[in-house]
Amino acid sequence: MMKRRLLCALLASVLAQPLTVRADLPDLGEVSDASLSLADEARIGRDALRAMREAGDVVDDAEVNAYLNDVGGRLAAAAAVPGVRFTYFCVADSGINAFAMPGGYVGINIGLMLATQSEGELAGVLGHETAHVAQRHIARMQAANSATSPLLLLGTIVAAALAAKAGNGEGAVGAVSAGMGLSISRQLAFSRDFEREADRVGMQYMAAAGFDVRYMGAFFQRLEQASRYSDNSAYAFLRTHPVTLERISEAQNRALDYPVKMRADSVDYLLVREKLRVLTLSPEEAASYYNSALQRGLYLSEGASWYGLARARLLQHDRAGAAAALAKARARLPDNAMLYGLEVEIARDGRDWAAAARAARNGLAAFPRSASLRLAQVDAALDGGDRKAALTLLTQMLNDRRDDPALYRREAKLYADQDPLRYHAALGNAFYYEQRYGAAQEQYQLASKAKGDDFYLRSMLEARLREVDRLAKEERKAARN
């Protein structure tokens, strides 16, 4: 586990010290494909995210994931990178940072999400990181140092990641520079060029997605100004993405070429931001924070602050207080799926399964495409012991999302202590789609030994076992290296 954690830390900051190639190259893929293929990039990013999840470093929340992938998806659609499927996720870290990994995996820390003061600022950061991936900077870094083996490259970035995790930006630069056989000065110069390219291309994505590009430079400028008075590890973003006055000026001047777009923050942005804030505080700290903010009028949105207070009171198991605060939030905000989601959580905390199911149904009537509410409906059925309803709902969802590990985990919960064949098969599927092939192999083997006469399921198990046998061997071999 420690070895995997080191590997994930390394890859998570792989673009913290980027290197660039000019954006006007006629074929961005020709050189980079020779050093690191798209398939290699996808595997590296996928394995890194898996390791981060195993280490508990990723916020596993359906509402947060849905929101980030909605905003990021609009930017990725503008990037239109063939062969790359973008995934945006939130990292459980209060430091202000964001990063892009090979294969389209883009992470944003809770701390950076809270540091943004508008959805446009968030889009600016995500656009910047999306541009890192779209321009294939990792592959270009590898191509620029063809004598460096992939293992040495990964090992070098591990050291850089550990230094960056500790807030030592200069240490991260030094580690990469030494490993690649480059001087620190050359590495820094290359990095600044690379960051400017990501700014320029990221702005194009922002504009195409309907955001005002001025937010990118404004956010960087605010962080740079704040760092003058508080130069600590909270500003890791500035260390891993060097921001100079010249770069800020360039971004502001470039923004003049784009039209002004007046766009209000979405309710999802406001609520996700407060949901994440509560994760960084104890229940008592969270309640104190929101009570003070509401009394003093210090908030981006009064309704979102009442939502945050409702979540804080729920953590204290003050269900009446949580429901009252939620009602205040609803009175001040447009209707939103996350408000129904919190209503479900309050009912579940009180073990009122009927109320939880009712809230989920009401939410889905208003927001039928909400995946998080559909999951909440399944959870309410499972908690309430309505196995028939849970199975029906899960079957419907699996028809649409065959590769969702969260659904298979709920299926395993449904069959636990009831049907060993289907229990182990479902858990094996969850591990399989999480790319945890050794664990999947073990569960599939247990399922194959269990009693049961489902011909289709056993045929699937045989095919999967052959596949994971091969994948698990490759996984063990990579771990030994």
VEXVO-665750 format. One record per atom (N, C-alpha, C): residue in three letters; z, y, x. Coordinates in steps of 0.02 Angstrom, whole numbers, plus 50000, padded with zeros to 5 digits. Layout:
N
ALAZYX;...
This chain:
481
MET500004994050042;MET500005000050000;MET500005006350043;MET500405006250097;MET500425012050141;MET499745013450171;LYS499385007950190;LYS498725008850220;LYS498245011850170;ARG498285009650108;ARG497845012550057;ARG498015019750044;ARG498655021350045;ARG498865028250032;ARG498605032950086;LEU498625030550148;LEU498355034550202;LEU497605035650193;LEU497265030250172;LEU496545030850163;LEU496385035850107;CYS496785035550053;CYS496635040049998;CYS496795047250018;ALA497315048150056;ALA497475054950077;ALA496925057850121;LEU496675053550163;LEU496115055650206;LEU495515057950166;LEU495315053750118;LEU494705055250081;LEU494805061050034;ALA495415061950010;ALA495535067349963;ALA495405074149994;SER495485074750059;SER495365081250090;SER494745081250133;VAL494295076550120;VAL493715075750163;VAL493285081850165;LEU493285085750112;LEU492895091850112;LEU493315098050125;ALA493925096950148;ALA494345102750163;ALA494085106650223;GLN493745103250270;GLN493465106650328;GLN492715105250330;PRO492325108150284;PRO491635106150276;PRO491165109150327;LEU490585105950332;LEU490045108150376;LEU489425109150334;THR488985113650354;THR488445115550308;THR487745114850337;VAL487285114450291;VAL486565114950306;VAL486295120050257;ARG485795123850277;ARG485545129150234;ARG485295126350167;ALA485405130250113;ALA485235127950046;ALA484485127750034;ASP484085130950077;ASP483375131150064;ASP482985125450098;LEU483345120250120;LEU483005114550149;LEU482545111350096;PRO481945109150115;PRO481485106450065;PRO481715099850035;ASP482095095850072;ASP482315089350047;ASP483035088350068;LEU483495089450022;LEU484205088850040;LEU484405081650054;GLY484035076850028;GLY484255069950036;GLY484005066350097;GLU483475068750129;GLU483145064950181;GLU483595063350240;VAL483915068450269;VAL484335067350327;VAL484995064050307;SER485295066350251;SER485945063750231;SER485905056450211;ASP485355054350180;ASP485295047350160;ASP485295042650220;ALA485025045050275;ALA484995040950335;ALA485685039550364;SER486155044150352;SER486825043450381;SER487325040550331;LEU487255042350267;LEU487725040150216;LEU487345040050150;SER487215034150123;SER486825033650062;SER487225035750002;LEU486885036949946;LEU487235038649884;LEU487695032949863;ALA487485026749874;ALA487905021049857;ALA488535020949900;ASP488465022649965;ASP489055023050008;ASP489525028549984;GLU489245034249967;GLU489665039749944;GLU490035037849880;ALA489695034649834;ALA490005032649771;ALA490585027749785;ARG490475023049830;ARG490995018049846;ARG491605021449878;ILE491485025949925;ILE492035029349960;ILE492445033449910;GLY492105037349869;GLY492475041449821;GLY492845037249770;ARG492525031949746;ARG492835027549696;ARG493465024249725;ASP493415021749786;ASP493985018349817;ASP494555023349831;ALA494375029449849;ALA494885034449862;ALA495265036249798;LEU494895037249744;LEU495225038949681;LEU495665033149657;ARG495425027049666;ARG495825021249648;ARG496485021149687;ALA496435022349751;ALA497045022349792;ALA497515027949772;MET497245033649755;MET497665039249733;MET498025037449669;ARG497675034149624;ARG497995032049561;ARG498555027049574;GLU498415022249618;GLU498925017249635;GLU499545020549665;ALA499445025949702;ALA500005029349734;ALA500355034149687;GLY500105034849625;GLY500415039249577;GLY500265046649589;ASP499715048049624;ASP499545054949641;ASP499085058249590;VAL498865054549539;VAL498395057249489;VAL498745057849422;VAL498635063349388;VAL498925064449321;VAL498535060049272;ASP498865054949246;ASP498535050249200;ASP498665052549129;ASP498255057249106;ASP498345060149039;ASP497665061049007;ALA497585058048948;ALA496925058048915;ALA496695065148898;GLU497155069348876;GLU496965076148856;GLU496765080348917;VAL497135079748971;VAL496975083449032;VAL496305081149059;ASN496215074449062;ASN495585071749089;ASN494985073949046;ALA495075073748980;ALA494515075548936;ALA494325082848946;TYR494835087248953;TYR494685094348962;TYR494325095649028;LEU494595093049083;LEU494285094349148;LEU493585091649151;ASN493465085949121;ASN492795083049123;ASN492315086449074;ASP492595089949025;ASP492165094048982;ASP491915100149020;VAL492375103849051;VAL492175109749090;VAL491755107549150;GLY492005102649187;GLY491635100249245;GLY490955097349227;GLY490935094049169;GLY490305091049147;GLY489765096149135;ARG489955102049111;ARG489465107349100;ARG489195109849167;LEU489635110249217;LEU489415112349283;LEU488985106949315;ALA489185100649307;ALA488805095049335;ALA488115094649304;ALA488075096249239;ALA487415096149205;ALA486955101349235;ALA487245106949255;ALA486845112149288;ALA486635109949357;ALA487075106149391;ALA486905103649458;ALA486355098449455;ALA486375094149403;ALA485855089149392;ALA485685085249455;VAL486205081949484;VAL486105078049545;VAL485915070949527;PRO485305068649542;PRO485095061849526;PRO485545056649560;GLY485745051649523;GLY486125046149553;GLY486865047449563;VAL487115053349541;VAL487825054949550;VAL488145056049482;ARG488675052449469;ARG489065053349407;ARG489715056949425;PHE489785062949403;PHE490365067049421;PHE490985064949382;THR491555064849416;THR492205063449385;THR492685068849408;TYR493005072249361;TYR493485077549377;TYR494185075049357;PHE494665076149400;PHE495335073649387;PHE495865078449414;CYS496475077749390;CYS497025082149409;CYS497505078449454;VAL497715081849508;VAL498175078949557;VAL498885081549543;ALA499365077049544;ALA500065078749530;ALA500375082049591;ASP500175088149606;ASP500405091849664;ASP500445099149646;SER501005102349662;SER501105109349645;SER500775114149694;GLY500505111549749;GLY500145115749795;GLY499495118349765;ILE499295124349786;ILE498685127349759;ILE498095124949800;ASN497745119849775;ASN497185117049812;ASN496715113249765;ALA496105112149789;ALA495605108149755;ALA495165105049808;PHE494825099649791;PHE494405096249841;PHE493865092249807;ALA493355090649845;ALA492815086349821;ALA492745080449868;MET492675074549839;MET492585068449878;MET491875065949869;PRO491635061649914;PRO490965058849907;PRO490875055449840;GLY490275055349815;GLY490125051849753;GLY490255055649689;GLY490425062049694;GLY490525066149634;GLY491235066249608;TYR491735064649648;TYR492425064749627;TYR492745071349648;VAL492955075349598;VAL493215082049611;VAL493935082349584;GLY494395084149628;GLY495105084549609;GLY495355091649611;ILE495805093249565;ILE496125099749563;ILE496875098749555;ASN497265101949598;ASN497985101349594;ASN498265104949533;ILE498835102449508;ILE499175106049454;ILE499305113249475;GLY499515114249539;GLY499675120849562;GLY499095125749557;LEU498495123349571;LEU497915127849565;LEU497765129349492;MET497825124349450;MET497715125449378;MET498185130949352;LEU498815130849374;LEU499295135849351;LEU499165142649384;ALA498855142649442;ALA498715148949477;ALA498135152649444;THR497705149049409;THR497155152449375;THR497425156549317;GLN497105162049302;GLN497315166249246;GLN496775166749192;SER496255162749200;SER495735162449149;SER495335156049158;GLU494985154049107;GLU494565148149111;GLU493985149349159;GLY493765155649163;GLY493225157349210;GLY493435156149282;GLU494055157649299;GLU494295156449367;GLU494305148949382;LEU494525145049334;LEU494515137749343;LEU493795135349352;ALA493335137849312;ALA492635135949318;ALA492355137849387;GLY492595143549414;GLY492375145649480;GLY492565140649534;VAL493185138149530;VAL493415133149579;VAL493035126649570;LEU492975124349508;LEU492615118049496;LEU491885118649514;GLY491585124449502;GLY490885125449522;GLY490795125149597;HIS491265128149633;HIS491255128049706;HIS491295120849732;GLU491755116949705;GLU491845110049727;GLU491255105649706;THR490985107049647;THR490385103349625;THR489805104549672;ALA489755110749697;ALA489215112349744;ALA489305108549810;HIS489925107449832;HIS490045103449892;HIS489725096549884;VAL489835093549825;VAL489555086849813;VAL488805087149807;ALA488555091849768;ALA487835092249755;ALA487435093349818;GLN487715097249866;GLN487375098549929;GLN487485093049980;ARG487875087949961;ARG487985081950002;ARG488245083650072;HIS488775087550073;HIS489025090050137;HIS489355084650180;ILE489655079650148;ILE489955074250187;ILE489405070450225;ALA488865068750190;ALA488325065150223;ALA488015069450278;ARG487985075950266;ARG487695080350317;ARG488155081050377;MET488805080950365;MET489265080950420;MET489165074750463;GLN489085069050429;GLN488965062850465;GLN488305063050503;ALA487785065850470;ALA487135066250503;ALA487155070850564;ALA487545076150560;ALA487595080850616;ALA487965077850675;ASN488315072250663;ASN488695068950716;ASN488525061550715;SER487895060050728;SER487635053250720;SER487975048350767;ALA488275050850821;ALA488595046250867;ALA489275043950841;THR489515047150789;THR490165045450762;THR490105039850711;SER490475034550720;SER490445028950673;SER490805030850610;PRO490625027650553;PRO490975029050490;PRO491725027850495;LEU491935022550531;LEU492645021150537;LEU493005026750574;LEU492685029350628;LEU492995034850665;LEU493015041050621;LEU492485042150584;LEU492465047850539;LEU493035047450489;LEU493125041650457;LEU493665040850408;LEU494345041550441;GLY494435038550499;GLY495065039150534;GLY495235046250552;THR494725050050571;THR494825057050588;THR495045060950527;ILE494735059650470;ILE494905063350410;ILE495595061450385;VAL495825055250399;VAL496505053450381;VAL496995058150415;ALA496905059150480;ALA497355063650516;ALA497305070750488;ALA496705072950471;ALA496615079550442;ALA496965080050375;ALA496915074750335;ALA497235074850268;ALA497985075250274;LEU498265071350320;LEU498995071450328;LEU499235078350350;ALA498845081550394;ALA499025088250415;ALA498965093150357;ALA498435092450317;ALA498345097050261;ALA498875095850208;LYS499085089650198;LYS499605088050148;LYS500255091550166;ALA500375092150232;ALA500985095550254;ALA500905103050256;GLY500325105550235;GLY500205112750235;GLY499985115450302;ASN499825111150349;ASN499625113350415;ASN498875113550420;GLY498585119050397;GLY497855119650396;GLY497565119450465;GLU497885122750513;GLU497615122750581;GLU497625115750610;GLY498135111850592;GLY498165104950616;GLY497595100950588;ALA497425102150525;ALA496865098550495;ALA496215100150530;VAL496115106550545;VAL495505108550581;VAL495485105250649;GLY496045105350684;GLY496065102450750;GLY495925095050750;ALA496195091550701;ALA496095084350698;ALA495365082650688;VAL495035086150642;VAL494335084850631;VAL493925086650692;SER494075092350722;SER493695094650779;SER493745089750837;ALA494345087350850;ALA494435082750906;ALA494065076150893;GLY494135073650831;GLY493815067250816;GLY493065067550819;MET492775073250801;MET492055073850802;MET491795076250869;GLY492245077450916;GLY492015079650982;GLY491765086850982;LEU492025090950936;LEU491815097950931;LEU492385102550948;SER492235108450968;SER492755113450981;SER493005116250915;ILE493615118850914;ILE493885121750853;ILE493465127650831;SER493245131650876;SER492855137550858;SER492205135650824;ARG491875130450850;ARG491245128350820;ARG491365125550750;GLN491895121650743;GLN492055118750678;GLN492185124150626;LEU492575129250645;LEU492735134550598;LEU492115138450578;ALA491675139850626;ALA491065143650610;ALA490645139750560;PHE490585133350572;PHE490185129150528;PHE490505129150458;SER491165128750456;SER491515128450393;SER491405134750351;ARG491415140450382;ARG491315146650344;ARG490625146950314;ASP490125144750352;ASP489445144550325;ASP489415139950264;PHE489745134250272;PHE489745129350219;PHE490075132050155;GLU490635135550163;GLU490975138350106;GLU490555143550070;ARG490205147650108;ARG489765152650077;ARG489205149250037;GLU488955143850064;GLU488435140150027;GLU488705137449962;ALA489315134749964;ALA489625132149903;ALA489755137649853;ASP489935143649878;ASP490025149349833;ASP489365151049798;ARG488835151449838;ARG488185153549811;ARG487925148449759;VAL487945142149777;VAL487685137049732;VAL488135136149672;GLY488795136549684;GLY489275135949629;GLY489185141349577;MET489025147349599;MET488895152749551;MET488305151149507;GLN487795148049534;GLN487225146149493;GLN487435141249438;TYR487875136549456;TYR488115131749406;TYR488535135249353;MET488955139949374;MET489365143649327;MET488935147349276;ALA488435150849300;ALA488005154749256;ALA487645150249207;ALA487395144549231;ALA487035139949187;ALA487505136849134;ALA488145136149152;ALA488635133249105;ALA488935138449058;GLY488725144749066;GLY488955149949020;GLY489565153849042;PHE489755153349105;PHE490335157049131;PHE490115163149169;ASP490545168249171;ASP490415174249210;ASP490565172849283;VAL490075173649327;VAL490155171749397;VAL490655176249433;ARG490825181949404;ARG491295186649437;ARG491985183649445;TYR492145178749405;TYR492805175649409;TYR492915172049475;MET492385169449506;MET492465165849569;MET492745170549623;GLY492405176049635;GLY492635180749686;GLY493305183749669;ALA493425185049605;ALA494055188049584;ALA494645183449599;PHE494555177049587;PHE495095172349601;PHE495235171749675;PHE494705171249715;PHE494795170849787;PHE495145177149813;GLN494945182849787;GLN495255189049810;GLN495995189349792;ARG496165187149733;ARG496875187249713;ARG497295182649756;LEU497025176749772;LEU497395172249816;LEU497465175149886;GLU496925178149911;GLU496945181149978;GLU497455186749982;GLN497485190949931;GLN497965196449930;GLN498675193849925;ALA498785188749884;ALA499455185949876;ALA499695182749941;SER499225179649978;SER499415176250040;SER499665181050093;ARG499485187350088;ARG499715192250137;ARG500465193250134;TYR500745192050074;TYR501455193250064;TYR501855186750062;SER501515181150054;SER501865174750050;SER501435169350081;ASP501425168950147;ASP500995164150182;ASP501365157550189;ASN501315153450137;ASN501665146950139;ASN501185141450116;SER501455135450110;SER501035129650096;SER500735129950026;ALA500985134349983;ALA500695134949916;ALA499975137249919;TYR499795140549975;TYR499115143149980;TYR498685138650025;ALA498765132150015;ALA498365127350052;ALA497625128350039;PHE497455130849980;PHE496755131949964;PHE496435136750014;LEU496795141750035;LEU496515146550083;LEU496445143550152;ARG496865138750168;ARG496815135450233;ARG496245130450234;THR496145126950179;THR495615121950177;THR494945124850155;HIS494965130850126;HIS494345134350106;HIS494405141450132;PRO494305142550196;PRO494435149150226;PRO494095154850188;VAL494515159550165;VAL494265165250127;VAL494355171550170;THR493805174950184;THR493835181150222;THR493615186850177;LEU493785192950197;LEU493575198750159;LEU492815199150154;GLU492475196950208;GLU491755196950208;GLU491485192150155;ARG491795186150151;ARG491565181250103;ARG491695183650031;ILE492265186850020;ILE492415189449954;ILE491915194849935;SER491765199149983;SER491275204549971;SER490585201649955;GLU490395196449991;GLU489745193249978;GLU489725190449907;ALA490265187249887;ALA490285184249820;ALA490245189749767;GLN490605195249778;GLN490595200749729;GLN489905203949725;ASN489585204849782;ASN488915207749783;ASN488405203149749;ARG488475196649762;ARG488015191849733;ARG488095191749657;ALA488715192749633;ALA488845192549562;ALA488485198149525;LEU488315203549560;LEU487965209149529;LEU487275207149503;ASP487005201649530;ASP486345199349508;ASP486375195449443;TYR486985194249418;TYR487055190349356;TYR487305194849299;PRO487135193249238;PRO487375197149181;PRO488115195949169;VAL488445200949141;VAL489145200149121;VAL489175195749059;LYS489625190849058;LYS489705186449001;LYS490425186848975;MET490515189848917;MET491175190348888;MET491325183748852;ARG491815180248878;ARG491975173648851;ARG492725172748848;ALA492985171648788;ALA493705170548780;ALA493895163748807;ASP494505163248832;ASP494755156748855;ASP494795151948796;SER494605145748809;SER494655140748756;SER495385139048744;VAL495535136748683;VAL496215134548668;VAL496395128548711;ASP495915124148725;ASP496035118448768;ASP496295120648836;TYR495975125748866;TYR496205128248931;TYR496925130548927;LEU497085134448876;LEU497755137248870;LEU498285131848861;LEU498125126748822;LEU498605121448808;LEU498675116648867;VAL498115114748898;VAL498145110248955;VAL498555113449011;ARG498455119849022;ARG498825123449074;ARG499585122949062;GLU499805123849000;GLU500525123448986;GLU500775116248987;LYS500355111548966;LYS500555104548970;LYS500685102549042;LEU500255104849087;LEU500345103349158;LEU500955106949187;ARG501075113049164;ARG501655116749190;ARG502305112849175;VAL502345110149115;VAL502945106449096;VAL503065100449143;LEU502515097549168;LEU502585091849213;LEU502915093749279;THR502875100049298;THR503145102249362;THR503875104349357;LEU504165104449297;LEU504845106949287;LEU505275101649254;SER505925102249263;SER506385097949226;SER506395100349154;PRO506625096249107;PRO506655098449037;PRO507045105049028;GLU507595105649063;GLU508005111649057;GLU507645117749088;GLU507325116749145;GLU506955122149177;GLU506375124449133;ALA506035119549103;ALA505455121149061;ALA505675125149000;ALA506215122948967;ALA506455126548908;ALA506665133648927;SER507015134348983;SER507225140949006;SER506625145449021;TYR506115142549053;TYR505515146349071;TYR505175149149009;TYR505065144848959;TYR504705147048900;TYR505115151748856;ASN505765150548851;ASN506185155248814;ASN506165162148845;SER506195162448912;SER506165168848946;SER505485172148938;ALA504945168148946;ALA504265170848940;ALA504145173748870;LEU504385170248819;LEU504285172648751;LEU504695178848736;GLN505295179048762;GLN505725184948750;GLN505445191048785;ARG505155190148845;ARG504915195848884;ARG504175197248874;GLY503835192948837;GLY503125193948825;GLY502695192748886;LEU502915188348930;LEU502545186848992;LEU502165180248984;TYR501555180748959;TYR501155174748949;TYR500425176648940;LEU499985171648952;LEU499275172648937;LEU499155172148862;SER499535167748829;SER499455166548758;SER500125164848728;GLU500325168648677;GLU500965167348645;GLU500965160448613;GLY500415158648580;GLY500385152148548;GLY500445146448598;ALA500115147148655;ALA500155141948706;ALA500865141448734;SER501215147048738;SER501915146948763;SER502365143448713;TRP502255144348648;TRP502635140548598;TRP502475133148604;TYR501855131448619;TYR501665124448630;TYR502045121648690;GLY502075125548744;GLY502455123348803;GLY503185122348787;LEU503475126948748;LEU504175126248729;LEU504275119948686;ALA503795118548643;ALA503845112448602;ALA503865106248646;ARG503445106148698;ARG503435100448743;ARG504095100048782;ALA504355105748802;ALA504995105748839;ALA505555103048795;ARG505575105248732;ARG506095102748686;ARG506005095348672;LEU505385092948669;LEU505275085848659;LEU505555081848717;LEU505475084348778;LEU505755080948836;LEU506515080548832;GLN506815085348797;GLN507545085148786;GLN507725081048724;HIS507215077948693;HIS507305074048631;HIS507575078248574;ASP507435084748576;ASP507595089248521;ASP506985089548476;ARG506915084448433;ARG506315083948393;ARG506255089448341;ALA506825091448312;ALA506795096948263;ALA506575103348297;GLY506855104648357;GLY506665110648394;GLY505945110448416;ALA505715104448436;ALA505015103648456;ALA504545104848397;ALA504725102048339;ALA504305103048280;ALA504275110348259;ALA504845113848265;ALA504865120948247;ALA504435125048294;ALA504475123548360;ALA504065127148409;ALA503325125648399;LEU503165119348381;LEU502475117548368;LEU502205121448308;ALA502615122248257;ALA502405126148199;ALA502255133348218;LYS502665136148263;LYS502535142948288;LYS501875143248325;ALA501735138148365;ALA501105137948403;ALA500515137648355;ARG500575133448304;ARG500025132748256;ARG499895139248218;ALA500415143048205;ALA500335149248168;ALA499965154448210;ARG499935153448276;ARG499645158448320;ARG498995156248354;LEU498795149948343;LEU498205147248376;LEU497715144348325;PRO497075144248343;PRO496595140548302;PRO496775133048303;ASP496555129448252;ASP496695122348249;ASP496415118848310;ASN496775113948337;ASN496575110748399;ASN496835103648400;ALA496445099048430;ALA496645091948432;ALA497305090948469;MET497435095048520;MET498045094148559;MET498665095648518;LEU498615099848468;LEU499185101348425;LEU499365095248383;TYR498855091748359;TYR498975085448324;TYR499255080148371;GLY499005080148433;GLY499255075348482;GLY499995076248495;LEU500225082448499;LEU500945083648509;LEU501345081648447;GLU501055082648388;GLU501385080448327;GLU501485072848328;VAL500985069248352;VAL501045061948359;VAL501605060248407;GLU501635063648463;GLU502155062248513;GLU502855063448485;ILE502935068748447;ILE503595070248417;ILE503805064648370;ALA503335062348329;ALA503485056948282;ALA503645050448319;ARG503275049048372;ARG503405042848411;ARG504095043248444;ASP504285049148468;ASP504945049848499;ASP505495048148449;GLY505375049548386;GLY505865047948334;GLY505745041048303;ARG505285037248332;ARG505125030548309;ARG504895030548235;ASP504585036048216;ASP504315036548149;ASP503565034848154;TRP503425028348153;TRP502745026148166;TRP502265028148110;ALA502505028348049;ALA502075030447993;ALA501875037748001;ALA502345042048020;ALA502185049148030;ALA501715049948089;ALA501805045948141;ALA501355046248199;ALA500645044348179;ALA500585038948142;ALA499915036748120;ALA499595042048074;ARG500005045048031;ARG499745050047985;ARG499505056248023;ALA499885058448072;ALA499675064248112;ALA499035062748150;ALA498965056748176;ALA498345054848211;ALA497755054848164;ARG497845052048104;ARG497305051948055;ARG497095058948035;ASN497595063348023;ASN497435070248005;ASN497065073748061;GLY497265072348122;GLY496925075448178;GLY496205073148185;LEU496105066648174;LEU495425063948180;LEU494985066248122;ALA495285067748065;ALA494885070448010;ALA494615077348029;ALA495005081048068;ALA494785087748089;ALA494375087448153;PHE494535082548197;PHE494205082048262;PHE493995074748273;PRO493485072448238;PRO493305065248240;PRO493075062848309;ARG492895067248354;ARG492655065148420;ARG493215065148473;SER493825066448453;SER494375066748501;SER494575059748524;ALA494415058148587;ALA494605051548614;ALA495365050948622;SER495695056548639;SER496425056248648;SER496775054848582;LEU496525057548526;LEU496825056148462;LEU496695048948440;ARG496115046248458;ARG495975039348442;ARG496455034748481;LEU496595036448543;LEU497085032648582;LEU497775033248550;ALA497945039348528;ALA498595040448496;ALA498655036248433;GLN498105035548397;GLN498115031548336;GLN498225024148353;VAL497915021748406;VAL498025014848428;VAL498765013948448;ASP499035018648487;ASP499725018148509;ASP500215018048450;ALA500065022148400;ALA500505022248341;ALA500495015548306;ALA499905012448301;ALA499845005848269;ALA500215000548310;LEU500135000748376;LEU500464995948419;LEU501224996748415;ASP501455002948419;ASP502175004148416;ASP502475002048349;GLY502085003048296;GLY502325001348230;GLY502244994048212;GLY501954990048257;GLY501874982848245;GLY501294981148199;ASP500854985848187;ASP500274984448145;ASP499704981948190;ARG499734975548207;ARG499274972548255;ARG498564972448227;LYS498494971448162;LYS497824971148132;LYS497474977848138;ALA497834983248123;ALA497534989948128;ALA497384991548201;ALA497834989748247;ALA497734991148318;ALA497114987448343;LEU497024981148322;LEU496444977248345;LEU495794980248318;THR495794982248256;THR495194985348226;THR495004991748264;LEU495504995848277;LEU495375002248312;LEU495135000948383;LEU495454996248418;LEU495264994748486;LEU494554991948490;THR494384987548443;THR493714984648441;THR493184990148432;GLN493324994848389;GLN492865000448378;GLN492775004648441;MET493335005948475;MET493305010148535;MET492965006548592;LEU493085000048599;LEU492784996248653;LEU492024995548644;ASN491794995848583;ASN491074995748571;ASN490735001848601;ASP491115007448605;ASP490845013648633;ASP491005014648706;ARG491565011848729;ARG491805013148797;ARG492025006648830;ARG491535002648848;ARG491664996048877;ARG491984996348946;ASP491945002048980;ASP492195002449048;ASP492845006449053;ASP493215007148998;ASP493825011148998;ASP494435006749010;PRO494755007149067;PRO495345002949081;PRO495915004149033;ALA495995010349009;ALA496545011848963;ALA496495007748899;LEU495895006448876;LEU495815002448816;LEU496004995148828;TYR495814992548886;TYR495984985648901;TYR496744984748911;ARG497074989748937;ARG497804989248945;ARG498134988948876;ARG497874992748829;ARG498144992448762;ARG497974985748728;GLU497384983048744;GLU497214976448718;GLU497684971148746;ALA497854971848810;ALA498324967048841;ALA499014967648807;LYS499224973748792;LYS499864974748757;LYS499844971348688;LEU499274971748656;LEU499194968748590;LEU499294961148593;TYR499044957948646;TYR499064950548650;TYR499654947948691;ALA500054952248720;ALA500624950048760;ALA501084945648717;ASP501294939948746;ASP501744935248712;ASP501434932148649;GLN500794933348639;GLN500454930648580;GLN499874926048598;ASP499484928248647;ASP498864924648664;ASP498744925448740;PRO498994920648781;PRO498934921348854;PRO498214921948878;LEU497744918448845;LEU497044918848866;LEU496794926048860;ARG496874929048803;ARG496624935748792;ARG497044941048829;TYR497694939748836;TYR498124944348873;TYR497894945048945;HIS497824939448979;HIS497624939649050;HIS496904942049058;ALA496464940249011;ALA495774942549015;ALA495744950149007;ALA496124952848960;ALA496124960148950;ALA496414963749010;LEU496964961149038;LEU497254964349097;LEU496784963749156;GLY496444958149162;GLY495934957449214;GLY495384962449207;ASN495164963849145;ASN494654968849133;ASN494894975749153;ALA495524977249138;ALA495794983749157;ALA495764984649233;PHE495994979549270;PHE495964979849343;PHE495244980149368;TYR494814976449336;TYR494104976349357;TYR493794983249353;TYR493904986649298;TYR493604993249290;TYR493974998749328;GLU494554997049355;GLU494905001449401;GLU494724999949474;GLN494254995149482;GLN494034992849547;GLN494594989849589;ARG495084986949557;ARG495634983449591;ARG495474975949587;TYR495024973849631;TYR494714967349622;TYR495174961449638;GLY495634962349685;GLY496114957049699;GLY496554955649640;ALA496804960949608;ALA497224960249549;ALA496824957349491;ALA496194959549483;ALA495774956949430;ALA495654949449439;GLN495534947449501;GLN495414940449517;GLN496014936149495;GLU496614938449510;GLU497214934749491;GLU497284933949416;GLN497154939349379;GLN497214939049306;GLN496674934649275;TYR496064935049301;TYR495524930749275;TYR495684923449288;GLN495974921849345;GLN496154914949360;GLN496684912449311;LEU497184916749297;LEU497704914849248;LEU497404913849179;ALA496924918149161;ALA496594917449096;ALA496204910949092;SER495864909149146;SER495454903049146;SER495874896749138;LYS496514897149157;LYS496964891449151;LYS497334891149085;ALA497294896649047;ALA497644896948983;ALA497264893148929;LYS497624891148877;LYS497324887448822;LYS496914892148778;GLY496404889448745;GLY495994893448701;GLY495284890948701;ASP494934891948644;ASP494264889248636;ASP493724894448625;ASP493844900548650;ASP493354905848641;ASP492794905048693;PHE492224902248671;PHE491684900748718;PHE491414907148751;TYR491314912348713;TYR491044918548740;TYR491514921448793;LEU492164921548777;LEU492644924348824;LEU492674920248888;ARG492654913648882;ARG492684909448942;ARG492054910148984;SER491484911148953;SER490864912248991;SER490914918749030;MET491194923848998;MET491294930249032;MET491764929449092;LEU492294925549081;LEU492784924449135;LEU492464921049195;GLU492054916049183;GLU491724912549238;GLU491274917249278;ALA490894921349242;ALA490444926049276;ALA490854931349315;ARG491384933849284;ARG491784938849317;ARG492154935949378;LEU492374929849373;LEU492724926849429;LEU492274926249490;ARG491654924349478;ARG491174923949534;ARG491074930849566;GLU491024935849523;GLU490914942649549;GLU491524945249586;VAL492124944449558;VAL492714947249591;VAL492914943249652;ASP492744936849654;ASP492864933049715;ASP492514936449774;ARG491894938249763;ARG491514941649815;ARG491794948549830;LEU491944952349778;LEU492194959149787;LEU492884959249819;ALA493314954449800;ALA493984954149828;ALA493954952549903;LYS493494948149923;LYS493404946649994;LYS493204952850032;GLU492744956650004;GLU492524962850036;GLU493114967850041;GLU493524968049988;GLU494094972549986;GLU494594970650041;ARG494734964150049;ARG495214961950099;ARG494944963250169;LYS494294962250178;LYS493984963450243;LYS494034970850262;ALA493904975250213;ALA493954982450226;ALA494674984450242;ALA495174981250208;ALA495874982850222;ALA496074980850292;ARG495804975150317;ARG495964972950385;ARG495684977750437;ASN495124980850421;ASN494814985650468;ASN495184992250469;
